[in-house]
Amino acid sequence: MREYKFKRGFQATQERLEEMLKKHFGSFEKDGEFFVVKEFGGIQELRAKIDGKVLLVETKTRLVDNDTALKTIKAYNRFLEELTGYTAKERQKMLRKEVESI
């Protein structure tokens, strides 16, 4: 499960998570405290929830052609950027820092 922090000024609320899932993936289901997106491009299942000021996301992927894979990655990155405020490049930099500190 991946953890994503929220940039200052970006609210970590269930309502925003629901809104962004609907906007970027079309539909979702609620499974306990998780929001679940099924069958979107190369994503077989995406499970997300807000825990305090952190977004927790778990994805299961499936093999698809390159074009579908690129569209899926772009949609996922837009979703994360709009929700958390961090671009893919900023998230990569934060992940590198975490890995180096271990």
BELMOBEL-V129325 format. One record per residue. RES is the residue in one small letter. D_FIRST is the distance of its C-alpha to the first C-alpha in Angstrom with 2 decimals. Layout:
res: [RES | RES]
d_first: [D_FIRST | D_FIRST]
This chain:
res: [m | r | e | y | k | f | k | r | g | f | q | a | t | q | e | r | l | e | e | m | l | k | k | h | f | g | s | f | e | k | d | g | e | f | f | v | v | k | e | f | g | g | i | q | e | l | r | a | k | i | d | g | k | v | l | l | v | e | t | k | t | r | l | v | d | n | d | t | a | l | k | t | i | k | a | y | n | r | f | l | e | e | l | t | g | y | t | a | k | e | r | q | k | m | l | r | k | e | v | e | s | i]
d_first: [0.00 | 3.81 | 6.71 | 10.02 | 13.31 | 16.27 | 19.52 | 22.60 | 24.25 | 21.25 | 20.77 | 17.49 | 18.83 | 18.05 | 21.10 | 19.99 | 16.64 | 18.81 | 21.31 | 19.06 | 17.43 | 21.03 | 22.36 | 20.08 | 19.17 | 22.22 | 21.11 | 18.41 | 18.54 | 17.67 | 16.17 | 16.56 | 14.61 | 12.32 | 13.83 | 13.68 | 15.14 | 16.69 | 18.54 | 18.57 | 19.88 | 17.63 | 14.74 | 15.18 | 12.70 | 10.46 | 9.10 | 9.22 | 10.64 | 12.38 | 12.37 | 15.51 | 15.50 | 11.80 | 9.95 | 6.43 | 5.63 | 4.69 | 7.86 | 10.48 | 13.42 | 17.03 | 19.93 | 22.04 | 24.84 | 24.48 | 25.66 | 23.11 | 20.27 | 21.60 | 21.96 | 18.41 | 17.07 | 19.64 | 18.78 | 15.04 | 16.20 | 18.92 | 16.69 | 14.49 | 17.78 | 19.71 | 17.25 | 16.30 | 19.45 | 18.05 | 19.04 | 17.18 | 19.50 | 18.77 | 14.97 | 15.75 | 18.21 | 15.97 | 13.42 | 16.58 | 17.85 | 14.88 | 15.20 | 18.95 | 18.99 | 17.46]
